[in-house]
Amino acid sequence: MTGPIPLKLYTPTGQHPDRPLFIYLPGMDGSGELFALQSAGLKSHFNIRCLVIPGDDLSSWERLAHQAVQLIRQEAGTAPIYLCGESFGACLALRIVAMAPDLVSHLILINSASSFHRFPWLHWVATLTPWVAAPLYQSSNLFSLPMLANLSRIGEANRQALIRAMAAVTQSSAAWRMALLSQFRLEPLQLYRVTAPTLLVASLGDRLLPSLEEAQRLAALLPNPRIYPLPHSGHASLLEDGVNLGAILRAVNFLPGQVRNSDQLPSSDRPAPLPTHSPTPH
């Protein structure tokens, strides 16, 4: 796998080379721009980078992970690496740590989309997207907003940012990324080799995917996991006014300099019991 790397890392809060490197892997928008709300609260602890996946990129999972590993190694030097993936980006994060199990010191997965392939209706959407008329594709983005996000918990500025990010994803890019999610499987990744402690943030109000159930599934595959449930959040939880990733990391002793313990979360933060069957998104 030679040649130029189309992926890139951008710096949302300035250079801080004396701090651990925090790499954010975005969701389907591929831009990393929606991380702005959270980066402000993390910049005093980390040297933050956001991965950018070009809209015309049609790389396989393997190529995406290979490029990302190269970029991260070049950027990090000897600094500890915190890898944070959200939704589509969580799947990429899992591919990265499967490819390079010792690369990161901490792994953070937020509403992982690794369950996408288990929902036939999502596979149907992925299959039809390339063939939908362009005006219908654009209007469908607005109709899908309530499924993607709990809009009552997102301020107007972030709501507009989400709409802009969705509109910026071309139809071909959306189709390709959904096709990647349809192909994604956890079983070949041998996640037991991952050495980093893992934080699994899961929204209990996710209408798109069963994020809590998937966090439980990932916790059974990763050697050093911890689940942090968000009781009222939707899939795009990092845009919500009441969600502070820095505070979550502090609560579970994931910030640099904190001593991590294996105690369970307070009882008020423990996940609700899982249903007896997979919830059907609605």
Secondary structure, DSSP 8 states (H G I E B T S, - for coil): --S----EEE-SS---TTS-EEEEE--TT-S-GGGHHHHHHHTTT-EEEEEE--TT----HHHHHHHHHHHHHHHHTTS-EEEEEETHHHHHHHHHHHHSTTS-SEEEEES--TTGGG-HHHHHHHHHGGGS-HHHHHHHHHHTHHHH--GGGS-HHHHHHHHHHHHHS-HHHHHHHHHHHHH--SGGG-GGG--S-EEEEEETT-SSS-HHHHHHHHHHHSSSEEEEEETT--SSGGGSTT--HHHHHHHTT-STT---------GGGS-----SS-----
